Amino acid sequence: MKKIFILVLMVLCLVGCSGTKNEEVVNESLSLSIVSPSGAPSLSLLDYIDDENMSIDIVDGSDVLQAEFSNGNVDVIIAPINLGAKLSKATGNYKLAAILTWGNLHLVSTVSIEEASEKPVAAFGQAAVPGKVLGYLSDELGAFEFEWFNAVNEASAALLAGEYVSAVLAEPVLTMTKAKSEVALNELMDIQELYKEKTGYSSYPQAALFVNVKTLENEEGVKEFLNKIEASISLYNSDNEALSKRIDEVDLSVMGFGNPDLIKKAYSKMALEYKAASSVKEEIKTFLNLFEIELDESIIY
């Protein structure tokens, strides 16, 4: 009888120790290293940017992103879908988890569409997404001819200076340009609507989130991280008060934004929407075709 009693105590002790260990695992804070381009994609990290458990590096240009895909040192990379899909396949270091930002191009003008079609339009990113999309929609755009600038800010400056009467702009620069313009800006064409008419898809994927294959071994931790990003984007798209409060709490300059009030006005127009990559494979394939890239479905998480 005494032996049975001792055996029961031992089992209970083991169960108790096991429970304590599991609780410690559950309560352990997730720590990730993240690289993201500045601008709209970085706003997906709004609820993480001041989290001391996260090491977040906001960068300009694609050089750093390309290097990180190759060396495989960071846990998470946010990058243009065309760049990330190509390098994930080539290196095998990352899986495509989600799309974070979608099409956000608008043709605006200070004159009527008839007058605008007779003059060149300031545009940006000839070799990047804007150039590919506008080229793909050339028939739908009709008589418009584009003159190219390196960055959206340059196209905006040319429009504001009166050098052009029309421009292709993206948020949040569009909101900023409207605020600075002495003449009302009319939207002549919603580029996303033209894309929808041609493809049947409401928009096209731009920035995507890629997770290191080694990091994916912590599946529950990764799911927790992704769920928080999805919830964050959904909340701030629908609740201006929550967005305003959060923006006032953090330093947006690290994300490449100098005017917090501008982001409060433009956030819901910036086409941030979390979609699991596995749920939008056809949209991704269609868009990557513009870059002559074939989607390797094995990279999708």
Secondary structure, DSSP 8 states (H G I E B T S, - for coil): -HHHHHHHHHHHHHHHHHHHHHHHHHHS---EEEEEESSGGGGGGTTTTT-TTEEEEEESSSHHHHHHHHH--SSEEEEEHHHHHHHHHHH--EEEEEEEEB---EEEESS-HHHHTTS-EEEE-TTSHHHHHHHHTHHHHTT--EEEESSHHHHHHHHHTTS-SEEEE-TTHHHHHHHH-SS--EEEEEHHHHHHHHHS-S--B-EEEEEETTGGGSHHHHHHHHHHHHHHHHHHHH-HHHHHHHHHHS-GGGGT-S-HHHHHHHGGGS-EEEEEGGG-HHHHHHHHGGGT----GGGB-
